[in-house]
């Protein structure tokens, strides 16, 4: 009987950890959705993509250059 209880206890703890992670993810998502500036940027990016204004970074060097240009 104690083995069964320990097993159930481990399952409950495992599920609680999963729920805690899901709640943290939901909080992150709500923070993004409540930030008007971020949502505006997302909408503009979606529009740019739909209208074909995008390019693909193909090499590590292109990626590094892209992000270094953002910092400037």
One Martini backbone bead per residue (centre of mass of N, CA, C, O) as a GRO file, in nm:
protein
   72
    1UNK     BB    1   0.056   0.063  -0.020
    2UNK     BB    2   0.301   0.260  -0.002
    3UNK     BB    3   0.384   0.238  -0.299
    4UNK     BB    4   0.131   0.361  -0.418
    5UNK     BB    5   0.145   0.634  -0.268
    6UNK     BB    6   0.423   0.717  -0.381
    7UNK     BB    7   0.342   0.712  -0.676
    8UNK     BB    8   0.116   0.919  -0.656
    9UNK     BB    9   0.290   1.145  -0.538
   10UNK     BB   10   0.475   1.173  -0.786
   11UNK     BB   11   0.250   1.241  -0.988
   12UNK     BB   12   0.151   1.495  -0.848
   13UNK     BB   13   0.416   1.650  -0.854
   14UNK     BB   14   0.455   1.641  -1.157
   15UNK     BB   15   0.191   1.791  -1.227
   16UNK     BB   16   0.251   2.051  -1.066
   17UNK     BB   17   0.498   2.129  -1.230
   18UNK     BB   18   0.351   2.150  -1.498
   19UNK     BB   19   0.153   2.370  -1.410
   20UNK     BB   20   0.364   2.580  -1.337
   21UNK     BB   21   0.479   2.605  -1.625
   22UNK     BB   22   0.213   2.689  -1.762
   23UNK     BB   23   0.171   2.947  -1.600
   24UNK     BB   24   0.433   3.088  -1.685
   25UNK     BB   25   0.361   3.094  -1.987
   26UNK     BB   26   0.100   3.260  -1.955
   27UNK     BB   27   0.229   3.508  -1.834
   28UNK     BB   28   0.410   3.574  -2.071
   29UNK     BB   29   0.180   3.605  -2.277
   30UNK     BB   30   0.027   3.832  -2.126
   31UNK     BB   31   0.256   4.038  -2.135
   32UNK     BB   32   0.263   4.062  -2.438
   33UNK     BB   33  -0.045   4.125  -2.492
   34UNK     BB   34  -0.028   4.395  -2.296
   35UNK     BB   35   0.181   4.512  -2.503
   36UNK     BB   36   0.133   4.750  -2.731
   37UNK     BB   37   0.409   4.773  -2.875
   38UNK     BB   38   0.448   4.475  -2.940
   39UNK     BB   39   0.182   4.436  -3.098
   40UNK     BB   40   0.252   4.643  -3.315
   41UNK     BB   41   0.510   4.503  -3.416
   42UNK     BB   42   0.375   4.239  -3.497
   43UNK     BB   43   0.178   4.357  -3.705
   44UNK     BB   44   0.396   4.481  -3.888
   45UNK     BB   45   0.547   4.217  -3.946
   46UNK     BB   46   0.313   4.067  -4.074
   47UNK     BB   47   0.272   4.264  -4.304
   48UNK     BB   48   0.553   4.245  -4.427
   49UNK     BB   49   0.538   3.944  -4.489
   50UNK     BB   50   0.279   3.947  -4.666
   51UNK     BB   51   0.437   4.170  -4.865
   52UNK     BB   52   0.752   4.058  -4.892
   53UNK     BB   53   0.923   4.196  -4.642
   54UNK     BB   54   1.192   3.986  -4.663
   55UNK     BB   55   1.469   3.786  -4.527
   56UNK     BB   56   1.735   3.551  -4.544
   57UNK     BB   57   1.947   3.405  -4.320
   58UNK     BB   58   2.228   3.187  -4.415
   59UNK     BB   59   2.452   3.284  -4.217
   60UNK     BB   60   2.634   3.355  -3.948
   61UNK     BB   61   2.732   3.629  -4.049
   62UNK     BB   62   2.454   3.750  -4.109
   63UNK     BB   63   2.349   3.729  -3.823
   64UNK     BB   64   2.565   3.897  -3.683
   65UNK     BB   65   2.520   4.153  -3.852
   66UNK     BB   66   2.227   4.202  -3.786
   67UNK     BB   67   2.267   4.234  -3.470
   68UNK     BB   68   2.483   4.457  -3.480
   69UNK     BB   69   2.296   4.666  -3.624
   70UNK     BB   70   2.086   4.690  -3.392
   71UNK     BB   71   2.282   4.817  -3.176
   72UNK     BB   72   2.360   5.091  -3.337
   0.00000   0.00000   0.00000
